[in-house]
Amino acid sequence: MEFGIEIFFWLAAAALVAGCVDAVAGGGGLITVPAMLLAGFDPATAVATNKLQSTFGSGSATLAFARAGRIDWRSALPFAASGAAASVLGAVCVQRLPNDVLLGVVPFLLAGAALYFGLSPGLSDANAKRRITPLAFGLFFVPLVGFYDGFFGPGTGSFYMAGGVALLGLAVVPATAQTKLLNFASNAAALVFFIGNDAVIWPIGLSMGLFAWTGAQIGSRLAMRHGARLIRPALVVMCCLAALRILLDGANPVRRFVEGLF
């Protein structure tokens, strides 16, 4: 594929904004994947190349939170390994399994996450009550989300955030920091698989990655400075946008069912 310089600028701008948004609330792929589709990418190549740029963005956010001492490495690294392994499995399965079920179910899960973030009185800058053990979280919840990230992807950060807050009782900023590390691990693992299948367009992915890195540095600092005041509404908005985007997909079984009624 050949691209003019204007396409590079268009995608670089999208990656800069996506990196910033993703560092705060997740959902950067809602910006970059449609931008690549508009630029002429086929869906499979867009998803694979997006994993490259999003690995830069999530890596940048992870580094920013780590430098600020916001990541508990002892507890987070096993979660990251669990999510990465499951992400590879998801990337393998996406080549063989239909994703109609995910397209139908995920919007409602995201809507539920939006309601939780919007209405939960315990979502703040202070730790809350832990509902499951870290071992159970790492063995069951993290692999489910990691598999989803490799298989499909949109809203992964929101699901990790919801789990960190609702299940582990983490405060908003520590949960955001942990989410970035888990996102980075699952993105990088899925990227390795896509590279092995020669599905990544490197010039585009690398150029977008550099801007995503910059955007994530900005977003991470905003998240750490403003905490729940910024992260909470941003999560609600991104969950709703992700749910709407997936529902409007022409392949979504819910949309096909509704259209069939009329």
N, C-alpha and C positions, 0 to 999 in steps of 0.2 A: 504493500500500500504506500502511496505517495501523498504527502501532505504539504500544503503551502504554509508560509510563515504565519499567516493569519490564524491557521488552525492551532499552531503551537501556542500563540498568544491567548487564544480562546480557552484552550485546555489548561494552560498555566494559571490563568485567572481563576478558573473553576477549582483547580487544585488548591490554590491559596485560600480561597474562602472555605472550601471543604475541610482543609486541615485545621483551620481555626474552629469551625463549628464542631468537628469531630472531637477535638480535644476537650471541648466543654461538655457536649451532650451526646456524642456519637451521631451517626447518620450522614457522615460525609459522602458516602457512596450515593446518596440520593441526589447529590449535586454532580459528582464526577461521571457516574455511569451514564445518566441521560446526556451529559455534555459530549461524551465520546460517541454515543449512538447518533446524536445530531451531526457529529463530525464525519460520520460514515463508517464507523466500526460495526462489524457484526456483533451480536450479543455475546457470543463465547469469547471473542477476542477482547471485548470491552471489559468483561468480568475478570479475565486473566490479567490484563494490563492494569486494571484498577487495583488488583492485589499488590502490584509492585509499588504504585504511588502511595497506596494506603499503608504499606509497610513502612515507608519513609515517614509518613505522618504520625502513625502510632508509635514508631520508634522515637521520633522527636518529642512527642508528648511524654512518653515514658522517661526519657532522659531529663526533661524539665522537672517532672515530679520527683525523680530520684535525686537530682541535685538539691532540691528543696527539702530533702529528707522525709518525703511524704509516703514512701513505699516501704512496707514491712517485708523485706526480701525473704526472710525465713518462712513466713506463711504464704507469700504470694508465688514464689518460684514453683512449688509443687503444683499449684493450680495452673500456672502457665504451661507446665509440661503436660498436664492432663488435657488442657484445651488444645494444645498444639497437636497431640497425637490424634484426638478426635477430629480435628479440622482436616487432617490428611485423609482420614477415612471418609469424611464427608465429601472432599474433593474427588476421591476415587468413585464414590457412589453416584455423584452427579452425572458422571459419564454414562451411567447404566440405568438409573431409575428416573421415572417421571416425577416432576416436582409439583403436580397438581394439588396434592394434599397440603404441602407447605404453603402454596399460593392461597389456598382456601382458609387455612387455619391461622397463619401468622398475623394477618391484619387484626384479627380479634384479640390475639395475645398482645399485640402492640397497643390496641385500644385499652385493654385492661391495665397495661403498664402505665399508660397516660393517666388513667383514672387514679391509679395508686399514687403516682408522683404528684398529681394535682390535689388529691383529697387527703392523703395521709398526714395526720398531725405530727407524726414522729419524724418526718423527713426534715432534718436540720443539720447544723454543724456539730451536733453532739451525738455520741454513740447511743444506740438504742439496745433493746433486749435481743440477745442471740436466740434464734429459734432452732437451729440445727448445729451440729458440730462441724468444725472445719474439715474433718475427715469425710463426713457425709457430703459436704458441699463439693469437695474436690473429686469424690468418686462418682457422684451422680449428677449434680447440677452443672458443673463446669463442662464435663464431656458432652452433655446434651447441647449446650450453647455452642461449644467448639465444633461439634458435628454440623450444626446448623450453619455456622459461619463458613465452613468449607463447602457445604452443599448449596447454600443459597445466599445468606449474608446480611441483607438489610435489617437494621435494628439490633445487631449483635451487641453493640455497646450498651444499648438500653436494657437488654436482658441481663447482661453482666452486672450493670448498675443496680437493677431491681433485686437481683439475688444478693449482692453485697449488702444492700441496705435492709431488705426485708428478712433475709435468712441469717446473715452473719451479724446484723445489728451495727454495721459500720456507719459512721458519720458520712456526710455527703462527699467531702473532699477526699478522705482516705478511700472511699469506695470508687471515686472517679480515678484516683491514682492507680488503684489495683486494676480497674477496668482497662486502662491504657496498656498496662503490661500484658494482660490476658489477650487483648486485641492484637497487640504486636506479635505475641507468640503464635496465635492462630493464623494471622495474616501471613507471617513468614513461612509457617509450615505449609499452608496451602500454596503459597507462591513457589516453593520448591517443586511441588507437584506440577504446577502449570509450566514452569521452566522446563522440566523434564519432558513435557509434551509439546514443547516449542510453540506455546500459545501466546507468548508475551511480545509486544512490540516495544523493543528496548528504548529507542530514541524518545518516543512519546512518554513511556512510563518513567524514565529517568528524569526527563525535564519536568514532568508533573510532580515527581517525587521531591525535587528540590524546592518547589514552591509549597508543596504540602508540608514539608519540614518547617519552613518559615511560618506558615499559617498556624501550625500546631504549637510552635513556641509562643505565639501571640495568645492563642486560645488557652493554653495551659496557665499562663500568667494571669489572665482574666479570671479563670476558674479558681485559682488559689487566692486571688485577691478578694473576690466577691462571694465565694462559697455558695451556700444554698440559695441566696438571693438571685444569683444568676443561673446556677445549674438547674434548679427546680423548674422554672418556667421554660428553659431551653429544652429540657428533657420532655416536657409535656408537648411542646410544639413539634419536636423532631419525631416523637412516637406517632403523633397524629398524622404528620406528613408522610411518614413511612407507611403507615397503614393505608392511607389514601392512595399513595403511589402504587402499592401492590394490588389494591382492589381494582384500580383502573387498568391494570395490565390486561391486554386482550386475551391472554391465556388463562386468566383467573377463573376458576370454576364458579365462584360466587357471582361474578359479573355475567358469565354465560347463562347461569341459571336465571338471574333477574331479567336479562334480555329475552330469554325464552318465554317468560311470563307475559311479555308485551309484544 
